[in-house]
Amino acid sequence: MRLGPRSLLGQVMLALAAALLIAQAISAGMLYRAANERRELAFMNAAAFQLLTGARNSNQHHRRAHMLPRHRLRAEEGGLRLPHGFRYSETAAFPLPADAPRDERRESVLANLLEARGMAVESLAITVRPLASEPGIGRALAHTRPRLPRDLMVVALRQQGSDVWQVARLPVPPPDRGVVRTLALQTAILFAVLVGLLYVVLRRITRPLHALAERTRRFAGSGSAEPPLPASGPDDVRKLIEAHNAMQARIVTMLDEKDVMLGAIGHDLKTPLAALRVRIESVEDDAARARMAASIEDITQTLDEILALARIGRNGTSAERTELGALATSVVEEFEDMGRPVTLATRGRLAAPVHLTWLKRGLRNLITNALRYAGTARVEVLHADGMAILRVDDDGPGIPADRIDAMLEPFTRGEASRNRDTGGAGLGLTLARAVAEQHGGTLVLANRPEGGLRAEFRIPL
């Protein structure tokens, strides 16, 4: 089963949507990463600034974090405002627990920032832990908005030549969801604009192409003349439609001339053949007269098959919905009335739009072919894979596998595997194939494993 759209419009729209999604995904990833890097750099600059300025103001604002009033913890636009004494402090002992996880990436970034500002860093440690676990903070944080920071970054710094650890605490800002919303809105706008414009342009191209395909399909099936298709769409499509109209007009003219020529040939040949048929009645030798009559009959039958082959699809009539079991029954009864061993098997009712006269003739040719080379024929009507199948089996010698395709060509007769003396003009299978193609189907020939030939009309339902 093929997935995805089959039409040009659907495939181009799908390709555009996929390309746009991939491009937007790449762009979103890059923008989101850049936004996070900017936010992280600003956060680390804030930590460096807090350490640089904290030492200058420590004598004025130094307090212990657990003695801070709770009302000093307050929410501000874009984050959480911590009391100054909690944000910065100094201690003689290493302030971080021994088992605290270290953030080495941030340590490296912050050390570079501090050294760039003239601070000699001897030791630097950074850890990130839940903000609620800090004494004096967790209870106050429980009453804040859920979008506020939930993690706290603690920085411990000791400068060269100093025994004091500087401690900075900063709430880690939550991820910025605004970038994602902006990218989603941007993608939606791009989809609406690009997909809408492309749909309008493609419809202007595909609508006349669809009409051209339908016209070509009808013309291939019937060969009947139709009014020229109006040229529409872009210039390239207009030129294609105009070229098709010119080609169709020329083909119709040639087919009409061919029909006139074939009619004339049929008349000019059949008239003297009829006269010969009358004249041979005066031949006294019965054997010679019979051979002459058989030759005239062969010529007449060959001429009829040639004319029929040339006229298939040119009758101008539309297909009629027909019950195929009844059609096969009427053909089989013709052979039964002549005492020929032909059997029929059907599997329920099966109807399809067919050209009744031509399909009967094609089926008659297959049965005649089976009787000629095998003496018996078995006809079956069945349905498989969305196709109506008219099957004719025989128990004859079959056809060599390398000769099956050649047997469908005009004036091709069997060789060693099919008795040459009993063969016809070599047009029966060619005519049957033309009938199948007239119905949009195929004629399939295959040798049966148990022996004999299987010929099938496969007509789409």
C-alpha positions as CSV (number, residue, x, y, z in Angstrom):
1,M,0.0,0.0,0.0
2,R,1.4,3.3,-1.0
3,L,1.3,6.0,1.7
4,G,1.0,9.7,1.0
5,P,-0.8,11.7,-1.7
6,R,-0.6,10.6,-5.3
7,S,-1.5,13.9,-7.0
8,L,1.0,16.6,-7.9
9,L,-0.8,19.0,-5.7
10,G,-0.8,16.7,-2.7
11,Q,2.9,15.7,-3.1
12,V,4.1,19.3,-3.5
13,M,2.0,20.5,-0.6
14,L,3.4,17.6,1.5
15,A,7.0,18.4,0.4
16,L,6.5,22.0,1.3
17,A,5.0,21.2,4.7
18,A,7.8,18.8,5.5
19,A,10.5,21.2,4.3
20,L,9.0,24.0,6.3
21,L,8.7,21.9,9.4
22,I,12.3,20.8,9.1
23,A,13.6,24.3,8.5
24,Q,11.5,25.7,11.4
25,A,12.7,22.9,13.7
26,I,16.3,23.7,12.9
27,S,15.7,27.4,13.2
28,A,13.8,26.9,16.5
29,G,16.6,24.7,17.9
30,M,19.3,27.3,17.0
31,L,17.2,30.2,18.3
32,Y,16.3,28.4,21.5
33,R,19.9,27.5,22.1
34,A,21.1,31.0,21.4
35,A,18.4,32.4,23.8
36,N,19.5,29.9,26.5
37,E,23.2,30.8,26.0
38,R,22.3,34.6,26.3
39,R,20.3,33.9,29.4
40,E,23.0,31.8,30.9
41,L,25.7,34.4,30.1
42,A,23.5,37.1,31.7
43,F,23.0,34.9,34.7
44,M,26.8,34.3,35.1
45,N,27.5,38.0,34.7
46,A,25.0,38.6,37.4
47,A,26.9,36.2,39.7
48,A,30.2,37.8,38.9
49,F,28.8,41.3,39.6
50,Q,27.3,40.1,42.9
51,L,30.7,38.8,43.9
52,L,32.6,41.9,42.8
53,T,30.2,44.3,44.6
54,G,29.4,42.1,47.6
55,A,32.9,42.5,49.1
56,R,32.6,46.3,49.0
57,N,29.3,46.4,50.7
58,S,29.8,43.5,53.1
59,N,30.5,45.7,56.1
60,Q,27.2,47.6,55.6
61,H,24.9,44.7,54.7
62,H,26.4,41.5,56.2
63,R,23.8,39.4,57.9
64,R,23.1,35.8,58.4
65,A,20.6,34.2,56.0
66,H,18.5,32.5,58.7
67,M,18.0,35.7,60.6
68,L,16.5,37.6,57.6
69,P,12.9,38.8,57.9
70,R,10.6,36.7,55.7
71,H,9.0,39.8,54.0
72,R,12.3,40.6,52.4
73,L,11.8,37.6,50.0
74,R,9.6,39.0,47.3
75,A,8.7,38.3,43.7
76,E,9.7,40.7,41.0
77,E,9.1,40.8,37.3
78,G,10.9,37.9,35.7
79,G,12.3,36.4,38.9
80,L,12.6,36.2,42.7
81,R,14.2,39.0,44.7
82,L,16.3,37.6,47.6
83,P,17.5,39.7,50.6
84,H,20.9,41.2,50.2
85,G,22.3,39.4,53.2
86,F,21.2,36.1,51.7
87,R,22.5,37.0,48.2
88,Y,26.0,37.6,49.5
89,S,27.9,36.6,52.6
90,E,31.4,35.8,53.8
91,T,32.7,33.0,55.9
92,A,36.0,31.6,57.0
93,A,35.0,27.9,56.5
94,F,34.2,26.3,53.1
95,P,30.5,27.0,52.8
96,L,29.4,24.0,50.6
97,P,28.8,20.5,51.9
98,A,31.4,18.0,51.0
99,D,29.0,15.9,49.0
100,A,27.5,18.8,47.1
101,P,27.4,18.2,43.3
102,R,29.7,20.6,41.5
103,D,28.8,22.5,38.3
104,E,32.2,22.5,36.5
105,R,31.0,24.2,33.4
106,R,29.7,27.2,35.3
107,E,32.8,27.2,37.4
108,S,34.9,27.6,34.3
109,V,32.7,30.3,32.8
110,L,32.5,32.3,36.0
111,A,36.3,32.1,36.7
112,N,37.0,33.5,33.2
113,L,34.5,36.4,33.8
114,L,36.1,37.2,37.2
115,E,39.6,37.1,35.9
116,A,38.6,39.3,33.0
117,R,37.5,41.9,35.6
118,G,40.8,41.8,37.4
119,M,40.0,39.4,40.3
120,A,42.6,36.7,41.1
121,V,40.7,33.5,41.7
122,E,42.4,30.9,43.8
123,S,39.4,28.5,44.4
124,L,35.9,28.5,43.0
125,A,33.1,26.1,43.6
126,I,29.5,26.2,42.3
127,T,26.6,23.9,43.2
128,V,22.9,24.0,42.3
129,R,20.3,22.9,44.8
130,P,16.6,23.3,45.4
131,L,15.7,26.8,46.6
132,A,13.2,25.4,49.1
133,S,15.9,23.6,51.0
134,E,17.6,26.8,52.1
135,P,16.8,27.8,55.7
136,G,14.4,30.7,55.9
137,I,13.5,30.4,52.2
138,G,11.4,27.3,51.8
139,R,8.4,28.4,53.8
140,A,8.3,31.8,52.1
141,L,8.7,30.2,48.6
142,A,5.7,28.0,49.2
143,H,3.5,31.1,48.8
144,T,5.0,32.4,45.6
145,R,3.9,31.9,42.0
146,P,4.6,28.5,40.4
147,R,6.5,30.1,37.6
148,L,9.2,31.5,39.9
149,P,12.6,29.9,40.2
150,R,12.8,26.7,42.1
151,D,16.6,26.2,42.1
152,L,19.3,28.1,43.8
153,M,22.9,28.5,42.6
154,V,25.5,28.8,45.4
155,V,28.9,30.2,44.5
156,A,31.9,29.9,46.9
157,L,34.9,32.0,45.9
158,R,38.3,32.5,47.6
159,Q,40.7,35.0,46.1
160,Q,44.4,34.6,46.1
161,G,46.0,35.7,49.4
162,S,42.7,35.7,51.2
163,D,41.4,33.3,53.9
164,V,37.7,34.4,53.5
165,W,35.2,32.6,51.3
166,Q,32.8,34.8,49.5
167,V,29.4,33.2,49.0
168,A,26.9,34.4,46.4
169,R,23.4,32.9,46.1
170,L,21.3,33.5,43.0
171,P,18.0,31.9,42.1
172,V,18.3,30.1,38.8
173,P,15.9,31.7,36.3
174,P,13.3,29.3,34.8
175,P,13.5,28.4,31.1
176,D,12.1,31.2,28.8
177,R,9.0,29.8,27.3
178,G,8.4,33.0,25.3
179,V,10.9,31.9,22.6
180,V,8.9,28.7,22.0
181,R,5.6,30.6,21.8
182,T,7.2,33.1,19.4
183,L,8.5,30.3,17.1
184,A,5.2,28.5,17.2
185,L,3.4,31.6,16.2
186,Q,6.0,32.3,13.5
187,T,5.6,28.8,12.1
188,A,1.8,29.1,12.0
189,I,2.0,32.4,10.1
190,L,4.5,31.0,7.6
191,F,2.3,27.9,7.1
192,A,-0.8,30.0,6.5
193,V,1.0,32.4,4.1
194,L,3.2,30.0,2.1
195,V,0.9,27.0,2.0
196,G,-2.1,29.2,1.1
197,L,-0.2,31.0,-1.7
198,L,1.3,27.7,-3.0
199,Y,-2.1,26.0,-3.0
200,V,-3.6,28.8,-5.1
201,V,-0.7,28.6,-7.6
202,L,-0.7,24.8,-7.8
203,R,-4.4,24.6,-8.3
204,R,-4.0,27.0,-11.2
205,I,-1.5,24.5,-12.7
206,T,-3.1,21.2,-11.7
207,R,-6.7,22.0,-12.6
208,P,-6.0,22.3,-16.4
209,L,-3.6,19.3,-16.2
210,H,-6.3,17.2,-14.6
211,A,-8.7,18.2,-17.4
212,L,-6.0,17.4,-20.0
213,A,-5.4,14.0,-18.4
214,E,-9.2,13.2,-18.4
215,R,-9.5,14.3,-22.1
216,T,-6.5,12.1,-23.0
217,R,-7.8,9.1,-21.2
218,R,-11.2,9.4,-22.9
219,F,-9.6,9.9,-26.3
220,A,-7.3,6.9,-25.8
221,G,-10.3,4.7,-25.0
222,S,-12.6,5.8,-27.8
223,G,-10.7,7.8,-30.3
224,S,-13.7,10.0,-30.8
225,A,-13.4,13.7,-31.6
226,E,-14.3,16.2,-28.9
227,P,-14.3,20.0,-28.9
228,P,-10.8,21.5,-28.3
229,L,-9.9,21.8,-24.6
230,P,-9.8,25.5,-23.5
231,A,-6.3,26.6,-22.7
232,S,-5.9,27.8,-19.2
233,G,-3.2,28.1,-16.5
234,P,0.4,29.3,-16.9
235,D,1.9,29.7,-20.3
236,D,3.7,26.4,-20.2
237,V,0.4,24.6,-19.4
238,R,-1.4,26.6,-22.1
239,K,1.2,25.6,-24.7
240,L,0.8,21.9,-23.7
241,I,-3.0,22.1,-24.0
242,E,-2.8,23.8,-27.4
243,A,-0.3,21.1,-28.6
244,H,-2.6,18.4,-27.3
245,N,-5.6,19.9,-29.2
246,A,-3.6,20.1,-32.4
247,M,-2.3,16.5,-32.0
248,Q,-5.8,15.2,-31.2
249,A,-7.3,16.9,-34.2
250,R,-4.6,15.4,-36.5
251,I,-5.1,11.9,-35.0
252,V,-8.9,12.1,-35.4
253,T,-8.4,13.1,-39.1
254,M,-6.0,10.2,-39.6
255,L,-8.4,7.8,-37.9
256,D,-11.3,9.0,-40.0
257,E,-9.3,8.6,-43.2
258,K,-8.3,5.1,-42.1
259,D,-11.9,4.1,-41.5
260,V,-12.9,5.4,-45.0
261,M,-9.9,3.5,-46.5
262,L,-10.7,0.3,-44.7
263,G,-14.3,0.6,-45.7
264,A,-13.3,1.0,-49.3
265,I,-10.8,-1.9,-49.0
266,G,-13.5,-4.1,-47.4
267,H,-16.0,-3.3,-50.1
268,D,-13.5,-3.7,-53.0
269,L,-12.3,-7.1,-51.7
270,K,-15.4,-8.6,-50.5
271,T,-17.3,-8.0,-53.8
272,P,-14.9,-10.0,-56.0
273,L,-14.7,-12.7,-53.3
274,A,-18.4,-13.0,-53.4
275,A,-18.3,-13.3,-57.2
276,L,-15.7,-16.0,-56.9
277,R,-17.8,-17.9,-54.5
278,V,-20.6,-17.9,-57.0
279,R,-18.3,-18.9,-59.9
280,I,-16.7,-21.9,-58.2
281,E,-20.2,-23.5,-58.0
282,S,-19.6,-24.4,-61.6
283,V,-16.5,-26.4,-60.9
284,E,-17.4,-30.1,-61.3
285,D,-14.6,-31.5,-59.1
286,D,-16.1,-31.6,-55.6
287,A,-12.7,-31.7,-53.9
288,A,-11.3,-28.8,-55.9
289,R,-14.5,-26.8,-55.3
290,A,-14.3,-27.4,-51.6
291,R,-10.7,-26.3,-51.4
292,M,-11.6,-23.1,-53.4
293,A,-14.5,-22.4,-51.1
294,A,-12.3,-22.9,-48.0
295,S,-9.7,-20.6,-49.4
296,I,-12.3,-17.9,-50.1
297,E,-13.7,-18.4,-46.6
298,D,-10.2,-18.0,-45.1
299,I,-9.6,-14.8,-47.0
300,T,-13.0,-13.4,-46.0
301,Q,-12.5,-14.3,-42.4
302,T,-9.0,-12.8,-42.3
303,L,-10.4,-9.7,-43.9
304,D,-13.1,-9.5,-41.3
305,E,-10.6,-9.8,-38.5
306,I,-8.4,-7.2,-39.9
307,L,-11.3,-4.7,-40.2
308,A,-12.5,-5.6,-36.7
309,L,-9.1,-5.0,-35.3
310,A,-8.8,-1.6,-37.0
311,R,-12.3,-0.6,-35.8
312,I,-12.0,-1.5,-32.1
313,G,-12.6,1.6,-30.0
314,R,-14.0,3.6,-32.9
315,N,-17.7,2.6,-32.6
316,G,-18.4,5.8,-30.6
317,T,-20.7,3.9,-28.1
318,S,-20.2,4.1,-24.4
319,A,-19.7,1.1,-22.2
320,E,-22.8,-0.6,-20.6
321,R,-22.9,-2.1,-17.2
322,T,-23.3,-5.8,-17.9
323,E,-23.5,-8.9,-15.7
324,L,-20.5,-10.8,-16.9
325,G,-21.8,-14.2,-15.9
326,A,-24.8,-13.7,-18.3
327,L,-22.4,-12.5,-21.0
328,A,-20.2,-15.6,-20.7
329,T,-23.3,-17.8,-20.7
330,S,-24.5,-16.4,-24.0
331,V,-21.2,-17.0,-25.6
332,V,-20.8,-20.5,-24.2
333,E,-24.3,-21.4,-25.4
334,E,-23.3,-20.6,-29.0
335,F,-20.6,-23.3,-28.8
336,E,-22.9,-25.7,-27.1
337,D,-25.4,-25.3,-29.8
338,M,-22.7,-26.4,-32.3
339,G,-21.9,-29.4,-30.1
340,R,-18.5,-28.1,-28.9
341,P,-17.2,-29.2,-25.5
342,V,-17.2,-25.9,-23.6
343,T,-18.1,-25.6,-19.9
344,L,-18.8,-22.5,-17.7
345,A,-18.3,-21.8,-14.0
346,T,-19.3,-18.6,-12.3
347,R,-18.8,-17.4,-8.7
348,G,-21.8,-15.1,-7.9
349,R,-23.0,-12.1,-9.8
350,L,-20.3,-9.8,-11.2
351,A,-21.2,-6.6,-13.1
352,A,-18.8,-4.3,-15.0
353,P,-19.1,-1.5,-17.6
354,V,-18.2,-3.2,-20.9
355,H,-18.7,-2.9,-24.7
356,L,-20.9,-5.9,-25.0
357,T,-20.3,-6.8,-28.7
358,W,-16.6,-6.4,-28.5
359,L,-16.1,-8.3,-25.3
360,K,-18.2,-11.2,-26.6
361,R,-16.1,-11.3,-29.7
362,G,-12.9,-11.3,-27.6
363,L,-14.1,-14.1,-25.4
364,R,-15.3,-16.0,-28.5
365,N,-11.8,-15.8,-29.9
366,L,-10.2,-17.2,-26.7
367,I,-12.6,-20.1,-26.7
368,T,-12.1,-20.8,-30.4
369,N,-8.3,-20.7,-29.8
370,A,-8.6,-23.3,-27.0
371,L,-10.9,-25.6,-29.0
372,R,-8.6,-25.4,-32.0
373,Y,-5.5,-26.5,-30.1
374,A,-6.9,-28.6,-27.2
375,G,-10.4,-29.7,-28.3
376,T,-12.0,-28.5,-25.1
377,A,-12.4,-25.2,-23.2
378,R,-13.3,-24.3,-19.6
379,V,-14.7,-20.8,-19.0
380,E,-14.7,-19.2,-15.6
381,V,-15.9,-15.8,-14.4
382,L,-14.4,-14.5,-11.1
383,H,-13.4,-11.5,-9.2
384,A,-9.9,-10.9,-7.7
385,D,-7.8,-7.8,-6.7
386,G,-10.4,-5.3,-7.9
387,M,-10.5,-6.9,-11.3
388,A,-13.2,-8.8,-13.2
389,I,-11.6,-11.9,-14.7
390,L,-12.9,-13.9,-17.7
391,R,-10.7,-17.0,-17.7
392,V,-10.4,-19.7,-20.5
393,D,-8.4,-22.8,-19.7
394,D,-7.5,-25.7,-22.0
395,D,-5.5,-28.9,-21.8
396,G,-3.5,-28.3,-25.0
397,P,0.3,-28.1,-25.4
398,G,0.6,-24.5,-24.2
399,I,3.0,-21.9,-25.5
400,P,6.7,-21.8,-24.9
401,A,7.4,-19.1,-22.3
402,D,9.7,-17.1,-24.6
403,R,6.9,-17.0,-27.2
404,I,4.0,-15.8,-25.1
405,D,4.5,-12.1,-25.8
406,A,5.1,-12.7,-29.5
407,M,1.8,-14.6,-29.8
408,L,-0.1,-11.4,-29.1
409,E,1.4,-9.7,-32.1
410,P,-0.6,-9.6,-35.4
411,F,-0.2,-12.5,-37.8
412,T,1.9,-14.5,-35.3
413,R,1.0,-18.2,-35.1
414,G,2.2,-21.0,-33.0
415,E,5.2,-23.1,-34.0
416,A,6.1,-26.5,-32.5
417,S,4.0,-26.1,-29.4
418,R,0.8,-25.2,-31.3
419,N,-0.1,-27.1,-34.4
420,R,0.6,-24.9,-37.4
421,D,-1.7,-26.7,-39.8
422,T,-4.7,-26.0,-37.6
423,G,-3.9,-22.3,-36.9
424,G,-5.8,-19.3,-38.1
425,A,-4.6,-16.1,-39.5
426,G,-2.8,-15.2,-36.3
427,L,-5.2,-12.3,-35.4
428,G,-7.4,-13.9,-32.8
429,L,-5.2,-13.2,-29.7
430,T,-4.3,-9.8,-31.1
431,L,-7.9,-8.9,-31.4
432,A,-8.6,-10.2,-27.9
433,R,-5.8,-8.1,-26.5
434,A,-7.2,-5.0,-28.3
435,V,-10.6,-5.7,-26.7
436,A,-9.0,-6.0,-23.2
437,E,-7.1,-2.7,-23.7
438,Q,-10.3,-1.0,-24.9
439,H,-11.8,-1.7,-21.5
440,G,-8.7,-0.5,-19.7
441,G,-7.6,-4.0,-18.9
442,T,-5.1,-6.6,-20.1
443,L,-5.0,-10.0,-21.7
444,V,-2.8,-12.4,-19.7
445,L,-1.5,-15.6,-21.2
446,A,0.2,-18.2,-19.0
447,N,1.0,-21.9,-19.1
448,R,-0.8,-23.9,-16.4
449,P,1.4,-26.0,-14.1
450,E,-0.8,-29.1,-14.8
451,G,-0.5,-28.5,-18.6
452,G,-2.4,-26.4,-21.0
453,L,-2.9,-22.7,-21.6
454,R,-4.7,-20.1,-19.4
455,A,-6.0,-17.0,-21.1
456,E,-7.6,-14.2,-19.0
457,F,-9.4,-11.0,-19.6
458,R,-8.6,-8.8,-16.6
459,I,-11.0,-5.8,-16.6
460,P,-10.9,-3.2,-13.8
461,L,-14.2,-2.8,-11.9
